[in-house]
């Protein structure tokens, strides 16, 4: 928390990495909210200073003692103040809390808002839980989309039925006064979970109520709201917190890229043409009606409304047509460039109003029939087009989608980006335009003059290149040590030359090694699920051919996650793709994940044209961050995200297995989060089972404390040492160790069966439990028969005679 406060006091940015369960969100809200309180004290100090600014005799001023008191509370020595208002305007701690009012010509205190941004609604709910825990006094606003906040069942029904964005339906209902929920009322909300129920009870729209509260001291919102124009117009000098910050770079670049075909642009142009015709018709109807009623009165609001959007839509259509013609003319070239695509387009003429008018095309078409009825128009064109426009041939949202190409050009222009900062690819009739330089989104963030930007995640490593990747400077970069006890998480490298998952090495021998790692890991996992992350869906197909058995599930299969979750007692295996839907956003807490296996290093597709351009750009302009380093960073952030699945809270425990020899290299170990690096150990594949003894000694009690429990046979039975009667050679013991340490204990006990009555020790186990044991025993017996030459060690008849006792013993150990 001190790192957050240091960053805030210095008005600088910070990148902070701490594992899940560390308490990041609580620290963030506690530190930033307390800083807000300090600013309010500074605000009070400023008010006093302003009143005595012109005081001729400060020594006798009655406010003197008050100033001393407040200055101590905000940790500014009163001696440093020089009793001067000019000091406040230049002090690093206070200067950003001043806002000069041009009307009153005085400085007013401006307390920075806290804007907490996260990627998913689930993560926002977790932030909400932290706020409830801290019982913060500040007013809080929760922002969300219409799809999450809309209470109007008619709007939701029409959106699904007609495949129309709910925003378009919402605007139509509001324009026609058919929405029964108030859009001008605030809601006093203290809990994200209450916003819908409170809106329903008070007949207030939660979406517009949240927009009415943009002046709140704390705003909780999804990532995309940082580029929301309405929000950007209101907030100034905020403290911006990006939760799950490892997504920041990919998110901002996604916001500044678009992909569509030439036909998409053609379809958008047809939609714009139709909207223009309708718009002109409705404007003329309004003009005709006004001339009949009030011929001398200037244009009414409705006429201006249609007229302004007509002009913007026409301009947008002209620009898109020019771009379409340029793309078609250059489509036979292997490489396209930003300046070629926008040739003959005056980029300086682009405005945000023009881009926002792209929404109007859908809106005017959707309202076509309603406006026709209201206008009493006799126009055959309007009547016929009204039927066609809302039919199946009209693709709502297409104009907005294609207008993205104009928005990217606009943002590139205002941010001062160069043409080489925009990448363009034309593949298989599809046109891609994307941002190569993070300075473009960073510029838009800087426009709101943030007080501080805090990037936080469990998986920011490697952190060295964050500045170049995000376009922001971080004075503080810190990766914190684990808050867990060392025995709660174990990380194993496998040093085996057969386990190098490069494209050239992917043969039958390699995949047999992968299957061996998975099988041994499953056998050594006494309870809970096993997550296996691979590089791609193609690898899943290869593994699927070889990995057979019950309770094995694969991402993409029907109901795989539910089946996996419902069979945790069977040590299920779930094979998923790194960077896929299962590698982030799902809380695999406790028994849901006791082991994570990462097969190979999940590098992105090296032939991806966008990635190729990004790497080339970094090689030229990367300032120390080369394309190769960036490529490796992408891979290891995916690795670190997969590692994060194993520990989800302070009482959790588990094992991470890095199934590729390249993880044994120190330079790659250094790219892992600090909290896991301290637990990394290197093993040979044949000794992998040894991790079991350390990991499986940890279980949870009912009060969630972590304790050690015995697993050796001697501890299970009599809590005293059992010595074998029959000596087993060292070689045989080592051979057994390669497979499973517990097997040694089982076989040692069998040699003493005549002296130990196992059934007496197990008499408390019910008959039903004994019967169920038989079902679970097959894995052990088949493993022993397949991997151990028992005849070299013991009399096979002894094992057969006592096999039931052996199985019961295994289950008792599990219990």
Secondary structure, 3 states (H helix, E strand, C coil): CHHHHHHHHCCCCEEEECCCCCCHHHHHHHHHHHHHHHHHHHHHHHHHHHHCCCCCCHHHCCCHHHHHHHHHHCCCCHHHHCCCHHHHHHCCCCHHHEEEECCCCEEEECCCCEEEEECCHHHHHHHHHHHHHHCCCCCEEECCCHHHHCCCHHHHHHHHHHCCCHHHHHHHHHHCCCCCCECCCCCCCCCHHHHHHHHHHHCECHHHHHHCCCCCCEEEEEHHHHHCHHHHHHCCCCEEEECCHHHHHHHHHHHCEEEEEHHHHHHHHHHHHHHHHHHHHHHHHHHHHHHHHCCCCCCCHHHHHHHHHHHHHHHHHHHHHHHHHHHHHHCCCCCCCHHHHCCCCCHHHCCHHHHHCHHHHHHHHHCHHHHHHHHCCCCHHHHHHHHHHCCCCCCCCHHHHHCHHHHHHHHHHHCCCCHHHEEEEEECCEEEEEECCCHHHHHHHHCCCCCEEEEEECCCCCCCCHHHHHCCCCCEEEECCCCCCHHHEEEEEECCCCCCCCHHHCCHHHHHHHHHHHHHHHHCCCCCCEEEEECCHHHHHHHHHHCCCCCEEECCCCCHHHHHHCCHHHCCEEEEECCCCCCCCCCCCHHHCCEEEEECCCCCCCCCHHHHHHHHHHHHHCCCCCHHHHHHHHHHHHHHHHHCCCCCCCCCCEEEEEECHHHHCHHHHCCCCHHHHCCEEEECHHHHHHHHHHHCCEEECCCCCEEECCCCHHHHHCCCCCCCCCCCCHHHHHHHHHHCHHHHHHHHHHCCCCCCCHHHHCCCCCHHHHHHHHHHCHHHHHHHHHHCCHHHCCCHHHHHHCHHHHHHHHHHHHC
